[in-house]
Amino acid sequence: MTLTLEEVQHVAQLAGMRLSADELEKMRAQLSHILDYIDMLKEVDVSDVPPTAQATELLNVMRADLVRPSLPREEVLLNAPDQQDGMFRVKPIFDE
């Protein structure tokens, strides 16, 4: 399926992208190739494949929580570039 430059320009506009003429042509070719591959996939016989939401088993691998003491505050703050009153000091995100 070959896309037109107008279709690619429309998609770019929907995505909020400004593309040069060269970029439009490059995107037209690449998107057209992607659509060609999708058309090829449509030819695959999947009539014997049951509908599924997950192709593999859902399995969470988790370790047991271990309760242990945390690091001493002095050790944690040892390499802090700036600290005050036993806490990290960082620049404010919002300056008013």
C-alpha positions in Angstrom: 0.0 0.0 0.0 1.6 3.2 -1.1 0.7 6.3 0.8 0.5 9.7 -0.8 2.5 12.7 0.4 -0.8 14.3 1.5 -1.7 11.4 3.7 1.8 11.5 5.3 1.5 15.3 5.8 -1.9 14.7 7.5 -0.5 12.1 9.9 2.5 14.4 10.6 0.1 17.3 11.4 -2.0 15.0 13.7 1.3 14.1 15.5 2.3 17.8 15.8 5.4 17.2 13.6 6.8 19.6 11.0 8.5 17.7 8.3 10.6 19.0 5.3 9.8 17.8 1.8 12.7 15.3 2.1 11.5 14.0 5.5 8.0 13.7 4.1 9.2 11.6 1.2 11.3 9.4 3.6 8.4 8.9 5.9 6.1 8.1 3.0 8.4 5.3 1.9 9.0 3.9 5.4 5.3 4.0 6.3 4.3 2.5 3.0 6.8 -0.4 3.7 5.3 -0.9 7.1 1.8 -1.1 5.7 3.0 -3.6 3.1 4.3 -5.9 5.9 0.9 -5.5 7.6 -0.8 -6.6 4.4 1.5 -9.7 4.3 0.5 -10.6 7.8 -3.2 -10.4 6.8 -2.5 -13.4 4.5 -1.4 -15.7 7.3 -4.0 -18.4 8.1 -4.8 -18.0 11.8 -8.1 -19.9 11.7 -6.8 -22.7 14.0 -5.3 -20.2 16.5 -7.6 -19.5 19.5 -8.1 -15.9 20.6 -5.8 -15.1 23.4 -4.9 -12.1 25.5 -1.6 -13.4 26.7 0.7 -15.7 24.7 2.8 -16.8 27.7 2.0 -17.7 31.2 1.7 -14.8 33.6 4.3 -15.4 36.3 5.8 -13.0 38.9 9.2 -13.8 40.2 9.6 -12.2 43.6 11.9 -12.7 46.5 10.7 -12.7 50.1 11.1 -9.5 52.0 13.9 -9.5 54.5 13.6 -7.2 57.5 17.0 -5.7 58.3 18.3 -2.5 59.7 18.7 0.4 57.3 22.0 2.2 56.7 23.2 4.7 59.3 22.3 8.3 58.3 25.9 9.4 58.5 26.9 6.8 56.0 24.0 7.6 53.6 24.9 11.3 53.7 28.6 10.8 53.4 28.8 11.5 49.6 25.9 13.9 49.5 26.9 17.1 47.7 24.8 19.2 50.0 23.1 18.3 53.3 21.4 20.1 56.2 20.1 18.8 59.5 20.8 15.2 58.6 18.9 15.4 55.3 19.7 15.8 51.6 19.4 19.3 50.4 18.4 19.9 46.8 17.6 22.9 44.7 13.9 23.8 44.6 12.0 22.6 41.6 9.5 25.5 41.5 11.0 28.9 42.2 8.4 31.5 43.2 
